[in-house]
Amino acid sequence: MKSPGSKKNSYENKDIFFDTFNFEQHDIYRSLDSFNNLARDLIKHNNEKIEKIYGRNKELAYYDVTNFYYEITYDLYTVTF
């Protein structure tokens, strides 16, 4: 949450964080099932901490999808639908 990016990006930039980490990139992917099992509890915990520390206006929510990336393998302007 502090530095959003892909799993690969997190591994490549792990040294910018406040602690020393000793793991390989494949360890990140192996951990995803465990995080999936904890997802609801982690989200609830994070929301409670944010609410306690910062407060929250629940009248309006923003959905940010700016970090999504995709490629189109054809020229969109020459394709007929």
mmCIF file of the N, C-alpha and C atoms, coordinates in Angstrom:
data_MODEL
# 
_entry.id   MODEL 
# 
loop_
_atom_site.group_PDB 
_atom_site.id 
_atom_site.type_symbol 
_atom_site.label_atom_id 
_atom_site.label_alt_id 
_atom_site.label_comp_id 
_atom_site.label_asym_id 
_atom_site.label_entity_id 
_atom_site.label_seq_id 
_atom_site.pdbx_PDB_ins_code 
_atom_site.Cartn_x 
_atom_site.Cartn_y 
_atom_site.Cartn_z 
_atom_site.occupancy 
_atom_site.B_iso_or_equiv 
_atom_site.pdbx_formal_charge 
_atom_site.auth_seq_id 
_atom_site.auth_comp_id 
_atom_site.auth_asym_id 
_atom_site.auth_atom_id 
_atom_site.pdbx_PDB_model_num 
ATOM 1   N N  . MET A 1 1  ? 0.828   -1.189  0.000   1.00 0.00 ? 1  MET A N  1 
ATOM 2   C CA . MET A 1 1  ? 0.000   0.000   0.000   1.00 0.00 ? 1  MET A CA 1 
ATOM 3   C C  . MET A 1 1  ? 0.869   1.249   0.000   1.00 0.00 ? 1  MET A C  1 
ATOM 4   N N  . LYS A 1 2  ? 2.019   1.136   0.579   1.00 0.00 ? 2  LYS A N  1 
ATOM 5   C CA . LYS A 1 2  ? 2.886   2.301   0.682   1.00 0.00 ? 2  LYS A CA 1 
ATOM 6   C C  . LYS A 1 2  ? 3.577   2.608   -0.641  1.00 0.00 ? 2  LYS A C  1 
ATOM 7   N N  . SER A 1 3  ? 3.838   1.577   -1.411  1.00 0.00 ? 3  SER A N  1 
ATOM 8   C CA . SER A 1 3  ? 4.505   1.737   -2.690  1.00 0.00 ? 3  SER A CA 1 
ATOM 9   C C  . SER A 1 3  ? 3.902   0.743   -3.680  1.00 0.00 ? 3  SER A C  1 
ATOM 10  N N  . PRO A 1 4  ? 2.730   1.065   -4.226  1.00 0.00 ? 4  PRO A N  1 
ATOM 11  C CA . PRO A 1 4  ? 2.044   0.101   -5.085  1.00 0.00 ? 4  PRO A CA 1 
ATOM 12  C C  . PRO A 1 4  ? 2.836   -0.212  -6.358  1.00 0.00 ? 4  PRO A C  1 
ATOM 13  N N  . GLY A 1 5  ? 2.764   -1.435  -6.777  1.00 0.00 ? 5  GLY A N  1 
ATOM 14  C CA . GLY A 1 5  ? 3.422   -1.891  -7.989  1.00 0.00 ? 5  GLY A CA 1 
ATOM 15  C C  . GLY A 1 5  ? 3.179   -3.375  -8.152  1.00 0.00 ? 5  GLY A C  1 
ATOM 16  N N  . SER A 1 6  ? 3.761   -3.941  -9.176  1.00 0.00 ? 6  SER A N  1 
ATOM 17  C CA . SER A 1 6  ? 3.596   -5.371  -9.415  1.00 0.00 ? 6  SER A CA 1 
ATOM 18  C C  . SER A 1 6  ? 4.409   -6.174  -8.410  1.00 0.00 ? 6  SER A C  1 
ATOM 19  N N  . LYS A 1 7  ? 4.175   -7.477  -8.397  1.00 0.00 ? 7  LYS A N  1 
ATOM 20  C CA . LYS A 1 7  ? 4.963   -8.353  -7.519  1.00 0.00 ? 7  LYS A CA 1 
ATOM 21  C C  . LYS A 1 7  ? 6.437   -8.286  -7.913  1.00 0.00 ? 7  LYS A C  1 
ATOM 22  N N  . LYS A 1 8  ? 6.692   -8.290  -9.219  1.00 0.00 ? 8  LYS A N  1 
ATOM 23  C CA . LYS A 1 8  ? 8.065   -8.206  -9.727  1.00 0.00 ? 8  LYS A CA 1 
ATOM 24  C C  . LYS A 1 8  ? 8.710   -6.886  -9.302  1.00 0.00 ? 8  LYS A C  1 
ATOM 25  N N  . ASN A 1 9  ? 7.970   -5.808  -9.412  1.00 0.00 ? 9  ASN A N  1 
ATOM 26  C CA . ASN A 1 9  ? 8.474   -4.494  -9.014  1.00 0.00 ? 9  ASN A CA 1 
ATOM 27  C C  . ASN A 1 9  ? 8.776   -4.438  -7.524  1.00 0.00 ? 9  ASN A C  1 
ATOM 28  N N  . SER A 1 10 ? 7.918   -5.048  -6.719  1.00 0.00 ? 10 SER A N  1 
ATOM 29  C CA . SER A 1 10 ? 8.154   -5.082  -5.275  1.00 0.00 ? 10 SER A CA 1 
ATOM 30  C C  . SER A 1 10 ? 9.452   -5.803  -4.957  1.00 0.00 ? 10 SER A C  1 
ATOM 31  N N  . TYR A 1 11 ? 9.680   -6.915  -5.631  1.00 0.00 ? 11 TYR A N  1 
ATOM 32  C CA . TYR A 1 11 ? 10.920  -7.659  -5.391  1.00 0.00 ? 11 TYR A CA 1 
ATOM 33  C C  . TYR A 1 11 ? 12.133  -6.841  -5.833  1.00 0.00 ? 11 TYR A C  1 
ATOM 34  N N  . GLU A 1 12 ? 12.056  -6.240  -6.996  1.00 0.00 ? 12 GLU A N  1 
ATOM 35  C CA . GLU A 1 12 ? 13.194  -5.481  -7.521  1.00 0.00 ? 12 GLU A CA 1 
ATOM 36  C C  . GLU A 1 12 ? 13.529  -4.267  -6.660  1.00 0.00 ? 12 GLU A C  1 
ATOM 37  N N  . ASN A 1 13 ? 12.535  -3.736  -5.956  1.00 0.00 ? 13 ASN A N  1 
ATOM 38  C CA . ASN A 1 13 ? 12.740  -2.529  -5.150  1.00 0.00 ? 13 ASN A CA 1 
ATOM 39  C C  . ASN A 1 13 ? 12.657  -2.794  -3.651  1.00 0.00 ? 13 ASN A C  1 
ATOM 40  N N  . LYS A 1 14 ? 12.836  -4.045  -3.239  1.00 0.00 ? 14 LYS A N  1 
ATOM 41  C CA . LYS A 1 14 ? 12.689  -4.395  -1.824  1.00 0.00 ? 14 LYS A CA 1 
ATOM 42  C C  . LYS A 1 14 ? 13.669  -3.651  -0.926  1.00 0.00 ? 14 LYS A C  1 
ATOM 43  N N  . ASP A 1 15 ? 14.777  -3.172  -1.453  1.00 0.00 ? 15 ASP A N  1 
ATOM 44  C CA . ASP A 1 15 ? 15.781  -2.493  -0.631  1.00 0.00 ? 15 ASP A CA 1 
ATOM 45  C C  . ASP A 1 15 ? 15.409  -1.062  -0.254  1.00 0.00 ? 15 ASP A C  1 
ATOM 46  N N  . ILE A 1 16 ? 14.329  -0.520  -0.822  1.00 0.00 ? 16 ILE A N  1 
ATOM 47  C CA . ILE A 1 16 ? 13.923  0.845   -0.461  1.00 0.00 ? 16 ILE A CA 1 
ATOM 48  C C  . ILE A 1 16 ? 13.115  0.875   0.834   1.00 0.00 ? 16 ILE A C  1 
ATOM 49  N N  . PHE A 1 17 ? 12.712  -0.298  1.326   1.00 0.00 ? 17 PHE A N  1 
ATOM 50  C CA . PHE A 1 17 ? 11.899  -0.349  2.531   1.00 0.00 ? 17 PHE A CA 1 
ATOM 51  C C  . PHE A 1 17 ? 12.772  -0.316  3.773   1.00 0.00 ? 17 PHE A C  1 
ATOM 52  N N  . PHE A 1 18 ? 12.154  -0.197  4.917   1.00 0.00 ? 18 PHE A N  1 
ATOM 53  C CA . PHE A 1 18 ? 12.857  0.072   6.170   1.00 0.00 ? 18 PHE A CA 1 
ATOM 54  C C  . PHE A 1 18 ? 13.503  -1.152  6.807   1.00 0.00 ? 18 PHE A C  1 
ATOM 55  N N  . ASP A 1 19 ? 13.409  -2.296  6.199   1.00 0.00 ? 19 ASP A N  1 
ATOM 56  C CA . ASP A 1 19 ? 13.970  -3.499  6.790   1.00 0.00 ? 19 ASP A CA 1 
ATOM 57  C C  . ASP A 1 19 ? 14.745  -4.255  5.718   1.00 0.00 ? 19 ASP A C  1 
ATOM 58  N N  . THR A 1 20 ? 15.567  -5.201  6.138   1.00 0.00 ? 20 THR A N  1 
ATOM 59  C CA . THR A 1 20 ? 16.320  -6.030  5.207   1.00 0.00 ? 20 THR A CA 1 
ATOM 60  C C  . THR A 1 20 ? 15.535  -7.314  4.980   1.00 0.00 ? 20 THR A C  1 
ATOM 61  N N  . PHE A 1 21 ? 15.340  -7.663  3.724   1.00 0.00 ? 21 PHE A N  1 
ATOM 62  C CA . PHE A 1 21 ? 14.573  -8.851  3.383   1.00 0.00 ? 21 PHE A CA 1 
ATOM 63  C C  . PHE A 1 21 ? 15.482  -9.857  2.701   1.00 0.00 ? 21 PHE A C  1 
ATOM 64  N N  . ASN A 1 22 ? 15.311  -11.114 3.077   1.00 0.00 ? 22 ASN A N  1 
ATOM 65  C CA . ASN A 1 22 ? 16.108  -12.180 2.491   1.00 0.00 ? 22 ASN A CA 1 
ATOM 66  C C  . ASN A 1 22 ? 15.158  -13.195 1.860   1.00 0.00 ? 22 ASN A C  1 
ATOM 67  N N  . PHE A 1 23 ? 14.765  -12.957 0.613   1.00 0.00 ? 23 PHE A N  1 
ATOM 68  C CA . PHE A 1 23 ? 13.895  -13.885 -0.104  1.00 0.00 ? 23 PHE A CA 1 
ATOM 69  C C  . PHE A 1 23 ? 14.127  -13.719 -1.594  1.00 0.00 ? 23 PHE A C  1 
ATOM 70  N N  . GLU A 1 24 ? 13.650  -14.679 -2.338  1.00 0.00 ? 24 GLU A N  1 
ATOM 71  C CA . GLU A 1 24 ? 13.765  -14.660 -3.796  1.00 0.00 ? 24 GLU A CA 1 
ATOM 72  C C  . GLU A 1 24 ? 12.417  -14.282 -4.402  1.00 0.00 ? 24 GLU A C  1 
ATOM 73  N N  . GLN A 1 25 ? 12.448  -13.922 -5.673  1.00 0.00 ? 25 GLN A N  1 
ATOM 74  C CA . GLN A 1 25 ? 11.221  -13.489 -6.341  1.00 0.00 ? 25 GLN A CA 1 
ATOM 75  C C  . GLN A 1 25 ? 10.152  -14.592 -6.310  1.00 0.00 ? 25 GLN A C  1 
ATOM 76  N N  . HIS A 1 26 ? 10.532  -15.841 -6.497  1.00 0.00 ? 26 HIS A N  1 
ATOM 77  C CA . HIS A 1 26 ? 9.539   -16.923 -6.507  1.00 0.00 ? 26 HIS A CA 1 
ATOM 78  C C  . HIS A 1 26 ? 8.840   -17.062 -5.148  1.00 0.00 ? 26 HIS A C  1 
ATOM 79  N N  . ASP A 1 27 ? 9.501   -16.629 -4.070  1.00 0.00 ? 27 ASP A N  1 
ATOM 80  C CA . ASP A 1 27 ? 8.881   -16.680 -2.746  1.00 0.00 ? 27 ASP A CA 1 
ATOM 81  C C  . ASP A 1 27 ? 7.657   -15.768 -2.667  1.00 0.00 ? 27 ASP A C  1 
ATOM 82  N N  . ILE A 1 28 ? 7.695   -14.665 -3.385  1.00 0.00 ? 28 ILE A N  1 
ATOM 83  C CA . ILE A 1 28 ? 6.543   -13.753 -3.407  1.00 0.00 ? 28 ILE A CA 1 
ATOM 84  C C  . ILE A 1 28 ? 5.338   -14.470 -3.995  1.00 0.00 ? 28 ILE A C  1 
ATOM 85  N N  . TYR A 1 29 ? 5.538   -15.123 -5.128  1.00 0.00 ? 29 TYR A N  1 
ATOM 86  C CA . TYR A 1 29 ? 4.429   -15.816 -5.777  1.00 0.00 ? 29 TYR A CA 1 
ATOM 87  C C  . TYR A 1 29 ? 3.939   -17.001 -4.933  1.00 0.00 ? 29 TYR A C  1 
ATOM 88  N N  . ARG A 1 30 ? 4.841   -17.688 -4.257  1.00 0.00 ? 30 ARG A N  1 
ATOM 89  C CA . ARG A 1 30 ? 4.447   -18.805 -3.392  1.00 0.00 ? 30 ARG A CA 1 
ATOM 90  C C  . ARG A 1 30 ? 3.607   -18.326 -2.215  1.00 0.00 ? 30 ARG A C  1 
ATOM 91  N N  . SER A 1 31 ? 3.785   -17.095 -1.790  1.00 0.00 ? 31 SER A N  1 
ATOM 92  C CA . SER A 1 31 ? 3.052   -16.579 -0.630  1.00 0.00 ? 31 SER A CA 1 
ATOM 93  C C  . SER A 1 31 ? 1.630   -16.135 -0.970  1.00 0.00 ? 31 SER A C  1 
ATOM 94  N N  . LEU A 1 32 ? 1.294   -16.016 -2.236  1.00 0.00 ? 32 LEU A N  1 
ATOM 95  C CA . LEU A 1 32 ? -0.006  -15.447 -2.620  1.00 0.00 ? 32 LEU A CA 1 
ATOM 96  C C  . LEU A 1 32 ? -1.187  -16.268 -2.112  1.00 0.00 ? 32 LEU A C  1 
ATOM 97  N N  . ASP A 1 33 ? -1.081  -17.595 -2.093  1.00 0.00 ? 33 ASP A N  1 
ATOM 98  C CA . ASP A 1 33 ? -2.179  -18.407 -1.559  1.00 0.00 ? 33 ASP A CA 1 
ATOM 99  C C  . ASP A 1 33 ? -2.421  -18.097 -0.086  1.00 0.00 ? 33 ASP A C  1 
ATOM 100 N N  . SER A 1 34 ? -1.351  -17.925 0.674   1.00 0.00 ? 34 SER A N  1 
ATOM 101 C CA . SER A 1 34 ? -1.501  -17.592 2.091   1.00 0.00 ? 34 SER A CA 1 
ATOM 102 C C  . SER A 1 34 ? -2.164  -16.233 2.266   1.00 0.00 ? 34 SER A C  1 
ATOM 103 N N  . PHE A 1 35 ? -1.731  -15.257 1.469   1.00 0.00 ? 35 PHE A N  1 
ATOM 104 C CA . PHE A 1 35 ? -2.351  -13.930 1.564   1.00 0.00 ? 35 PHE A CA 1 
ATOM 105 C C  . PHE A 1 35 ? -3.807  -13.970 1.120   1.00 0.00 ? 35 PHE A C  1 
ATOM 106 N N  . ASN A 1 36 ? -4.102  -14.803 0.137   1.00 0.00 ? 36 ASN A N  1 
ATOM 107 C CA . ASN A 1 36 ? -5.494  -14.940 -0.299  1.00 0.00 ? 36 ASN A CA 1 
ATOM 108 C C  . ASN A 1 36 ? -6.357  -15.470 0.836   1.00 0.00 ? 36 ASN A C  1 
ATOM 109 N N  . ASN A 1 37 ? -5.845  -16.432 1.590   1.00 0.00 ? 37 ASN A N  1 
ATOM 110 C CA . ASN A 1 37 ? -6.600  -16.981 2.716   1.00 0.00 ? 37 ASN A CA 1 
ATOM 111 C C  . ASN A 1 37 ? -6.820  -15.950 3.818   1.00 0.00 ? 37 ASN A C  1 
ATOM 112 N N  . LEU A 1 38 ? -5.934  -14.980 3.918   1.00 0.00 ? 38 LEU A N  1 
ATOM 113 C CA . LEU A 1 38 ? -6.021  -13.945 4.949   1.00 0.00 ? 38 LEU A CA 1 
ATOM 114 C C  . LEU A 1 38 ? -6.632  -12.636 4.448   1.00 0.00 ? 38 LEU A C  1 
ATOM 115 N N  . ALA A 1 39 ? -7.019  -12.594 3.176   1.00 0.00 ? 39 ALA A N  1 
ATOM 116 C CA . ALA A 1 39 ? -7.400  -11.329 2.526   1.00 0.00 ? 39 ALA A CA 1 
ATOM 117 C C  . ALA A 1 39 ? -8.455  -10.550 3.296   1.00 0.00 ? 39 ALA A C  1 
ATOM 118 N N  . ARG A 1 40 ? -9.548  -11.181 3.652   1.00 0.00 ? 40 ARG A N  1 
ATOM 119 C CA . ARG A 1 40 ? -10.628 -10.457 4.343   1.00 0.00 ? 40 ARG A CA 1 
ATOM 120 C C  . ARG A 1 40 ? -10.162 -9.876  5.678   1.00 0.00 ? 40 ARG A C  1 
ATOM 121 N N  . ASP A 1 41 ? -9.413  -10.670 6.431   1.00 0.00 ? 41 ASP A N  1 
ATOM 122 C CA . ASP A 1 41 ? -8.913  -10.195 7.725   1.00 0.00 ? 41 ASP A CA 1 
ATOM 123 C C  . ASP A 1 41 ? -7.920  -9.049  7.545   1.00 0.00 ? 41 ASP A C  1 
ATOM 124 N N  . LEU A 1 42 ? -7.045  -9.152  6.534   1.00 0.00 ? 42 LEU A N  1 
ATOM 125 C CA . LEU A 1 42 ? -6.076  -8.077  6.283   1.00 0.00 ? 42 LEU A CA 1 
ATOM 126 C C  . LEU A 1 42 ? -6.769  -6.785  5.868   1.00 0.00 ? 42 LEU A C  1 
ATOM 127 N N  . ILE A 1 43 ? -7.745  -6.898  5.001   1.00 0.00 ? 43 ILE A N  1 
ATOM 128 C CA . ILE A 1 43 ? -8.491  -5.705  4.554   1.00 0.00 ? 43 ILE A CA 1 
ATOM 129 C C  . ILE A 1 43 ? -9.226  -5.077  5.732   1.00 0.00 ? 43 ILE A C  1 
ATOM 130 N N  . LYS A 1 44 ? -9.869  -5.906  6.539   1.00 0.00 ? 44 LYS A N  1 
ATOM 131 C CA . LYS A 1 44 ? -10.585 -5.390  7.722   1.00 0.00 ? 44 LYS A CA 1 
ATOM 132 C C  . LYS A 1 44 ? -9.612  -4.694  8.668   1.00 0.00 ? 44 LYS A C  1 
ATOM 133 N N  . HIS A 1 45 ? -8.496  -5.329  8.945   1.00 0.00 ? 45 HIS A N  1 
ATOM 134 C CA . HIS A 1 45 ? -7.485  -4.752  9.838   1.00 0.00 ? 45 HIS A CA 1 
ATOM 135 C C  . HIS A 1 45 ? -6.985  -3.407  9.290   1.00 0.00 ? 45 HIS A C  1 
ATOM 136 N N  . ASN A 1 46 ? -6.614  -3.374  8.007   1.00 0.00 ? 46 ASN A N  1 
ATOM 137 C CA . ASN A 1 46 ? -6.117  -2.128  7.417   1.00 0.00 ? 46 ASN A CA 1 
ATOM 138 C C  . ASN A 1 46 ? -7.160  -1.026  7.468   1.00 0.00 ? 46 ASN A C  1 
ATOM 139 N N  . ASN A 1 47 ? -8.409  -1.355  7.160   1.00 0.00 ? 47 ASN A N  1 
ATOM 140 C CA . ASN A 1 47 ? -9.468  -0.352  7.206   1.00 0.00 ? 47 ASN A CA 1 
ATOM 141 C C  . ASN A 1 47 ? -9.683  0.178   8.618   1.00 0.00 ? 47 ASN A C  1 
ATOM 142 N N  . GLU A 1 48 ? -9.621  -0.698  9.607   1.00 0.00 ? 48 GLU A N  1 
ATOM 143 C CA . GLU A 1 48 ? -9.780  -0.251  10.998  1.00 0.00 ? 48 GLU A CA 1 
ATOM 144 C C  . GLU A 1 48 ? -8.643  0.676   11.406  1.00 0.00 ? 48 GLU A C  1 
ATOM 145 N N  . LYS A 1 49 ? -7.417  0.355   10.996  1.00 0.00 ? 49 LYS A N  1 
ATOM 146 C CA . LYS A 1 49 ? -6.267  1.215   11.332  1.00 0.00 ? 49 LYS A CA 1 
ATOM 147 C C  . LYS A 1 49 ? -6.372  2.568   10.644  1.00 0.00 ? 49 LYS A C  1 
ATOM 148 N N  . ILE A 1 50 ? -6.752  2.564   9.374   1.00 0.00 ? 50 ILE A N  1 
ATOM 149 C CA . ILE A 1 50 ? -6.906  3.826   8.638   1.00 0.00 ? 50 ILE A CA 1 
ATOM 150 C C  . ILE A 1 50 ? -7.989  4.677   9.289   1.00 0.00 ? 50 ILE A C  1 
ATOM 151 N N  . GLU A 1 51 ? -9.096  4.050   9.637   1.00 0.00 ? 51 GLU A N  1 
ATOM 152 C CA . GLU A 1 51 ? -10.204 4.765   10.288  1.00 0.00 ? 51 GLU A CA 1 
ATOM 153 C C  . GLU A 1 51 ? -9.742  5.387   11.606  1.00 0.00 ? 51 GLU A C  1 
ATOM 154 N N  . LYS A 1 52 ? -8.985  4.619   12.384  1.00 0.00 ? 52 LYS A N  1 
ATOM 155 C CA . LYS A 1 52 ? -8.527  5.090   13.695  1.00 0.00 ? 52 LYS A CA 1 
ATOM 156 C C  . LYS A 1 52 ? -7.514  6.235   13.560  1.00 0.00 ? 52 LYS A C  1 
ATOM 157 N N  . ILE A 1 53 ? -6.586  6.112   12.637  1.00 0.00 ? 53 ILE A N  1 
ATOM 158 C CA . ILE A 1 53 ? -5.511  7.093   12.516  1.00 0.00 ? 53 ILE A CA 1 
ATOM 159 C C  . ILE A 1 53 ? -5.932  8.338   11.734  1.00 0.00 ? 53 ILE A C  1 
ATOM 160 N N  . TYR A 1 54 ? -6.634  8.145   10.623  1.00 0.00 ? 54 TYR A N  1 
ATOM 161 C CA . TYR A 1 54 ? -6.921  9.259   9.719   1.00 0.00 ? 54 TYR A CA 1 
ATOM 162 C C  . TYR A 1 54 ? -8.382  9.663   9.674   1.00 0.00 ? 54 TYR A C  1 
ATOM 163 N N  . GLY A 1 55 ? -9.270  8.790   10.116  1.00 0.00 ? 55 GLY A N  1 
ATOM 164 C CA . GLY A 1 55 ? -10.693 9.044   9.900   1.00 0.00 ? 55 GLY A CA 1 
ATOM 165 C C  . GLY A 1 55 ? -11.013 8.743   8.443   1.00 0.00 ? 55 GLY A C  1 
ATOM 166 N N  . ARG A 1 56 ? -12.289 8.734   8.121   1.00 0.00 ? 56 ARG A N  1 
ATOM 167 C CA . ARG A 1 56 ? -12.641 8.399   6.744   1.00 0.00 ? 56 ARG A CA 1 
ATOM 168 C C  . ARG A 1 56 ? -14.023 8.941   6.430   1.00 0.00 ? 56 ARG A C  1 
ATOM 169 N N  . ASN A 1 57 ? -14.127 9.563   5.279   1.00 0.00 ? 57 ASN A N  1 
ATOM 170 C CA . ASN A 1 57 ? -15.418 10.018  4.774   1.00 0.00 ? 57 ASN A CA 1 
ATOM 171 C C  . ASN A 1 57 ? -15.950 8.904   3.877   1.00 0.00 ? 57 ASN A C  1 
ATOM 172 N N  . LYS A 1 58 ? -16.967 8.192   4.328   1.00 0.00 ? 58 LYS A N  1 
ATOM 173 C CA . LYS A 1 58 ? -17.497 7.047   3.584   1.00 0.00 ? 58 LYS A CA 1 
ATOM 174 C C  . LYS A 1 58 ? -18.580 7.448   2.580   1.00 0.00 ? 58 LYS A C  1 
ATOM 175 N N  . GLU A 1 59 ? -18.794 8.738   2.410   1.00 0.00 ? 59 GLU A N  1 
ATOM 176 C CA . GLU A 1 59 ? -19.795 9.219   1.460   1.00 0.00 ? 59 GLU A CA 1 
ATOM 177 C C  . GLU A 1 59 ? -19.307 9.139   0.016   1.00 0.00 ? 59 GLU A C  1 
ATOM 178 N N  . LEU A 1 60 ? -17.988 9.128   -0.168  1.00 0.00 ? 60 LEU A N  1 
ATOM 179 C CA . LEU A 1 60 ? -17.425 9.156   -1.508  1.00 0.00 ? 60 LEU A CA 1 
ATOM 180 C C  . LEU A 1 60 ? -16.224 8.225   -1.558  1.00 0.00 ? 60 LEU A C  1 
ATOM 181 N N  . ALA A 1 61 ? -16.145 7.413   -2.600  1.00 0.00 ? 61 ALA A N  1 
ATOM 182 C CA . ALA A 1 61 ? -15.018 6.486   -2.744  1.00 0.00 ? 61 ALA A CA 1 
ATOM 183 C C  . ALA A 1 61 ? -14.407 6.649   -4.121  1.00 0.00 ? 61 ALA A C  1 
ATOM 184 N N  . TYR A 1 62 ? -13.110 6.515   -4.205  1.00 0.00 ? 62 TYR A N  1 
ATOM 185 C CA . TYR A 1 62 ? -12.392 6.579   -5.475  1.00 0.00 ? 62 TYR A CA 1 
ATOM 186 C C  . TYR A 1 62 ? -11.837 5.200   -5.800  1.00 0.00 ? 62 TYR A C  1 
ATOM 187 N N  . TYR A 1 63 ? -11.950 4.824   -7.049  1.00 0.00 ? 63 TYR A N  1 
ATOM 188 C CA . TYR A 1 63 ? -11.433 3.537   -7.495  1.00 0.00 ? 63 TYR A CA 1 
ATOM 189 C C  . TYR A 1 63 ? -10.321 3.820   -8.490  1.00 0.00 ? 63 TYR A C  1 
ATOM 190 N N  . ASP A 1 64 ? -9.097  3.566   -8.094  1.00 0.00 ? 64 ASP A N  1 
ATOM 191 C CA . ASP A 1 64 ? -7.930  3.910   -8.901  1.00 0.00 ? 64 ASP A CA 1 
ATOM 192 C C  . ASP A 1 64 ? -7.455  2.690   -9.678  1.00 0.00 ? 64 ASP A C  1 
ATOM 193 N N  . VAL A 1 65 ? -7.467  2.784   -10.984 1.00 0.00 ? 65 VAL A N  1 
ATOM 194 C CA . VAL A 1 65 ? -6.983  1.688   -11.832 1.00 0.00 ? 65 VAL A CA 1 
ATOM 195 C C  . VAL A 1 65 ? -5.828  2.147   -12.704 1.00 0.00 ? 65 VAL A C  1 
ATOM 196 N N  . THR A 1 66 ? -5.121  3.173   -12.267 1.00 0.00 ? 66 THR A N  1 
ATOM 197 C CA . THR A 1 66 ? -4.059  3.733   -13.102 1.00 0.00 ? 66 THR A CA 1 
ATOM 198 C C  . THR A 1 66 ? -2.850  2.833   -13.230 1.00 0.00 ? 66 THR A C  1 
ATOM 199 N N  . ASN A 1 67 ? -2.716  1.809   -12.409 1.00 0.00 ? 67 ASN A N  1 
ATOM 200 C CA . ASN A 1 67 ? -1.545  0.954   -12.513 1.00 0.00 ? 67 ASN A CA 1 
ATOM 201 C C  . ASN A 1 67 ? -1.803  -0.293  -13.374 1.00 0.00 ? 67 ASN A C  1 
ATOM 202 N N  . PHE A 1 68 ? -2.943  -0.354  -14.052 1.00 0.00 ? 68 PHE A N  1 
ATOM 203 C CA . PHE A 1 68 ? -3.214  -1.466  -14.957 1.00 0.00 ? 68 PHE A CA 1 
ATOM 204 C C  . PHE A 1 68 ? -2.500  -1.236  -16.279 1.00 0.00 ? 68 PHE A C  1 
ATOM 205 N N  . TYR A 1 69 ? -1.972  -2.298  -16.848 1.00 0.00 ? 69 TYR A N  1 
ATOM 206 C CA . TYR A 1 69 ? -1.237  -2.228  -18.097 1.00 0.00 ? 69 TYR A CA 1 
ATOM 207 C C  . TYR A 1 69 ? -1.735  -3.333  -19.013 1.00 0.00 ? 69 TYR A C  1 
ATOM 208 N N  . TYR A 1 70 ? -1.919  -3.011  -20.272 1.00 0.00 ? 70 TYR A N  1 
ATOM 209 C CA . TYR A 1 70 ? -2.293  -4.031  -21.241 1.00 0.00 ? 70 TYR A CA 1 
ATOM 210 C C  . TYR A 1 70 ? -1.702  -3.658  -22.594 1.00 0.00 ? 70 TYR A C  1 
ATOM 211 N N  . GLU A 1 71 ? -1.592  -4.649  -23.453 1.00 0.00 ? 71 GLU A N  1 
ATOM 212 C CA . GLU A 1 71 ? -1.083  -4.437  -24.799 1.00 0.00 ? 71 GLU A CA 1 
ATOM 213 C C  . GLU A 1 71 ? -2.140  -4.846  -25.807 1.00 0.00 ? 71 GLU A C  1 
ATOM 214 N N  . ILE A 1 72 ? -2.193  -4.119  -26.892 1.00 0.00 ? 72 ILE A N  1 
ATOM 215 C CA . ILE A 1 72 ? -3.078  -4.465  -28.000 1.00 0.00 ? 72 ILE A CA 1 
ATOM 216 C C  . ILE A 1 72 ? -2.179  -4.915  -29.138 1.00 0.00 ? 72 ILE A C  1 
ATOM 217 N N  . THR A 1 73 ? -2.447  -6.088  -29.668 1.00 0.00 ? 73 THR A N  1 
ATOM 218 C CA . THR A 1 73 ? -1.564  -6.649  -30.698 1.00 0.00 ? 73 THR A CA 1 
ATOM 219 C C  . THR A 1 73 ? -1.988  -6.266  -32.111 1.00 0.00 ? 73 THR A C  1 
ATOM 220 N N  . TYR A 1 74 ? -2.940  -5.370  -32.235 1.00 0.00 ? 74 TYR A N  1 
ATOM 221 C CA . TYR A 1 74 ? -3.366  -4.933  -33.560 1.00 0.00 ? 74 TYR A CA 1 
ATOM 222 C C  . TYR A 1 74 ? -3.572  -3.427  -33.533 1.00 0.00 ? 74 TYR A C  1 
ATOM 223 N N  . ASP A 1 75 ? -3.585  -2.846  -34.721 1.00 0.00 ? 75 ASP A N  1 
ATOM 224 C CA . ASP A 1 75 ? -3.811  -1.410  -34.843 1.00 0.00 ? 75 ASP A CA 1 
ATOM 225 C C  . ASP A 1 75 ? -5.297  -1.140  -34.718 1.00 0.00 ? 75 ASP A C  1 
ATOM 226 N N  . LEU A 1 76 ? -5.700  -0.503  -33.650 1.00 0.00 ? 76 LEU A N  1 
ATOM 227 C CA . LEU A 1 76 ? -7.110  -0.274  -33.350 1.00 0.00 ? 76 LEU A CA 1 
ATOM 228 C C  . LEU A 1 76 ? -7.811  0.512   -34.448 1.00 0.00 ? 76 LEU A C  1 
ATOM 229 N N  . TYR A 1 77 ? -7.077  1.372   -35.137 1.00 0.00 ? 77 TYR A N  1 
ATOM 230 C CA . TYR A 1 77 ? -7.711  2.246   -36.131 1.00 0.00 ? 77 TYR A CA 1 
ATOM 231 C C  . TYR A 1 77 ? -7.935  1.568   -37.479 1.00 0.00 ? 77 TYR A C  1 
ATOM 232 N N  . THR A 1 78 ? -7.355  0.419   -37.716 1.00 0.00 ? 78 THR A N  1 
ATOM 233 C CA . THR A 1 78 ? -7.554  -0.272  -38.987 1.00 0.00 ? 78 THR A CA 1 
ATOM 234 C C  . THR A 1 78 ? -8.449  -1.510  -38.852 1.00 0.00 ? 78 THR A C  1 
ATOM 235 N N  . VAL A 1 79 ? -8.874  -1.820  -37.664 1.00 0.00 ? 79 VAL A N  1 
ATOM 236 C CA . VAL A 1 79 ? -9.736  -2.988  -37.449 1.00 0.00 ? 79 VAL A CA 1 
ATOM 237 C C  . VAL A 1 79 ? -11.181 -2.570  -37.623 1.00 0.00 ? 79 VAL A C  1 
ATOM 238 N N  . THR A 1 80 ? -11.927 -3.380  -38.347 1.00 0.00 ? 80 THR A N  1 
ATOM 239 C CA . THR A 1 80 ? -13.360 -3.104  -38.495 1.00 0.00 ? 80 THR A CA 1 
ATOM 240 C C  . THR A 1 80 ? -14.136 -4.044  -37.585 1.00 0.00 ? 80 THR A C  1 
ATOM 241 N N  . PHE A 1 81 ? -15.150 -3.499  -36.964 1.00 0.00 ? 81 PHE A N  1 
ATOM 242 C CA . PHE A 1 81 ? -15.949 -4.290  -36.023 1.00 0.00 ? 81 PHE A CA 1 
ATOM 243 C C  . PHE A 1 81 ? -17.270 -4.664  -36.611 1.00 0.00 ? 81 PHE A C  1 
# 
